[in-house]
Amino acid sequence: MAIVRALFVAVGLALLVGCANLFTSTLDLDQVQEVYVADFHSDDMATCDPSDVPLSHGRARKFFQRARIVDYKTIHDHYDVAPCYIEGSLRYRSKGCGWKSLAGATAEVRCGENTWHLVCDDCEDLFEDKTPKYRDPTLTSPAPSAPGSDR
């Protein structure tokens, strides 16, 4: 009888610990802090380059503020998955985590053994490239000099 009771206690504790992990494995986006953009990667630079995911640190932070958590099947079935992404780090509940964001306004956050998938349906403005394009100064003609100037 004592063995059966010990077995029930052990099974009950295992279930309790398992359920506790379910609740701690959810991502509270309000707890995401210190979002840092580290690098850009592309599997096909001809179709997906850094201008396709121009997230700065501030834009990346806004992405996580606006995003919502979904399962991977939702991303697979309803969102474009681009061949390029940016990646970085963030702090979640005082722990360091990694993340990556694809050009299709989807992202993945990894903290230890937990992985969350996110989408942002209201982030088009964050993915617009507002960086001024480089202009080669040798391709522009100099301004005409004013009459009587030393130029």
N, C-alpha and C positions, 0 to 999 in steps of 0.2 A: 504494500500500500504506500509506503514512504517513497518507493521508487516511482510509482505512478504520479504521486503528488509532485515530486521533484521534476519529473518530465513535463507536467503541465506548467509548472512555474517557469521552466527553461523555455518552453514554447511561447508562453505569454510574454516573457521578457524579449525574446527574439522578435515577436510581432510588434511590440511596443517600440523597440529600437528601429525597426524597419519603417514604421509609420512616422516616427520622429524625423527620419531622413527624408521622407517625402515632403514634409513641411519646410525643412531647412534647405532643400534643393531648389526652391522657387527663387527666381531673381526679382528683387524689389528694385526697379529702375530708379527710384528716389534715392537709393543708397549708393548709386554709381558716382564716383568722384575721381578727380585727377586724371581725366581722359587725355592720353598722349598719343599722337600719331608718330609712328617710328619709321615705316618703310612702305614702299609700293612694290607689287609683284604683278607680272603679267605672263600668261601662257601664250599670248598672241599680240605682240605690240602693234601689228598692222590694224587690228580691229579694236584694241582696248589699250589706251595709254594713260598716263597720269592725269590728263585733263578730264578723263571719264570718272574719276573718283577724287576730285580736288578738295577733300576734306582737310581743313586745318584743325588744330586742337579745339578751337571754339566751335566750329561746325560739327565736329565729331561729338562733342559734349551735347550740342543741340539735338543731334541724331538720337542719342540715347534718351534724351528727355521726351522726345516725340514718339519713339518706337514702341512697338508692342510685341509681346512674346507669342510665338507660334510654334508649332511642331515642324519638323523638317519636311513632312509630306505637304504641308501647306505651301512652303517655299517651292518645292519641286513642282507642284501642280499649278500654281498661280502666279509665280514670279519668274522673271528672266534671271538666269544665273550667268553672270558675265565672266569672261576668262581673266579678269584682273581684279585686284583688291588692294586696299591699304590695310596695314595692321598696326597694332600698338598695344599699349598697356592702360590699365585703369585700376582704381582701388574700389573694392566692393567690401563693405563692412570691415574696413581696415586690412584687407588682404589684397595682395597683388594678383591681378588676373590679366589674361591676354584676350585680344579681340581682333576680328578682321571684318571689314565692311566691303561689300562688292558694289560695283557700279549700278546694279539693279535695286539699290536701296534695301538690301538685306544685310544682315550681320550675324556674327556668331561670337559669343562670349564664353571663354573657358576659365573656370576657377577650380583648380584641383581636379577632381573627378567629374565635376558638373559641367555640362555644356548646354547653353541656351541659344535658341535661334530667334532672331528678331527681324521684323519688317517695319518699314516706315512708309505709310501711304501719303504722308503730308510732308515729305522732305525734298521735293523737287528743287526748291530754292537752294538747298544745301549742296546739291550736286551740280549746280551751274558753275562753270568756271569763270570766276570774276577776276582772275589774275590777269594783269595786262600782258599781252603777248610781247615777246622780245622783237624789237625792230633793229635791224642791222643798220647802223649809222652810215655805212658806206653806200647804202641803197637810196638814201634820201639826198636830195640836192640841197646845198647850203642856201640859206636865205640870201636874197640879193643884198648887196651892201648899199647903203644910202650914199647919194652923191656927196662927195667931199669927205668921205670917211677914209681912214687909213687902210681899210681892208681891200 
